[in-house]
Amino acid sequence: MKTLVSALAAISIATAQAATAGAAERTVSVVLVHGAFVDGSGWKDTYNILSEAGYEVLVVQHPTITLRDDVAETERVIAKARHPVILVGHSYGGMVITEAGDNPKVRSLVYLAAFAPDAGESVSTLAEGPAPAGEHKAPLVTEGDYLLVDRDKFPTSFAADVDLATTRFLGAAQLPWGLQAVQTKVGRVAWKAKPTHYMVTAEDHMIPPTAQRTMAKRAGAKVAELKSSHAVMLSHPREVAAFIRSADTPTTD
């Protein structure tokens, strides 16, 4: 773990240097898949850092109403990429990339504080049961056929290490999360065949860190752990960009 964290620090420095000097285009594209309750704008800083390092970066704007539609939209974006793809999913986005990552154009998977299901699992099955002692689960409320985070609890639950003005706005501007997205079981499981990386957020109050570690281990992922809230791409974009870059390694067929 310490070796990987040190490597991420070195990549982060190299990324900053590349941004200063200007970088040649990389031969890998990065596709970013957001999670529930927020949209693709949360990737802005990560997008900028990776773009400045020479990557083609594409951002999926999926509605989070049904898993099938979200997977289809992600595959549409993958098809637009100029190069083999590093497919990145945050939170519920992990459900999406687990299926969409089966696309032959995808080289590797990166999970950020994300669900990493096996076949026959849904968000509902992965999230059932109480949180381990000292950990927390998302404070969700149901509105018709959708789930939302309790607006008053959103800042401390979703993004406690992001400035309060931002988190209050995010709480007010939430995208409703469709129950079909939450309850649909995964059929294809890309992490069984593709190199996989997982960033655990150790101060997460949405998906318990213990659950994240369990899913990462089951997926055989290369793991880094960061002292971060669930909204790691907002609070630690440079570390996230470095972690994504660590997945940019040649593969052998």
Secondary structure, 3 states (H helix, E strand, C coil): CHHHHHHHHHHHHHHHHHHHHCCCCCCCEEEEECCCECCHHHHHHHHHHHHHCCCEEEEECCCCCCHHHHHHHHHHHHHHCCCCEEEEEECCHHHHHHHHCCCCCEEEEEEECCCCCCCCCCHHHHHCCCCCCCCCCCCEEEECCEEEECHHHHHHHHCCCCCHHHHHHHHHCCECEEHHHHHCCCCCCHHHCCCEEEEEECCCCCCCHHHHHHHHHHCCCEEEEECCCCCHHHHCHHHHHHHHHHCCCCCCC
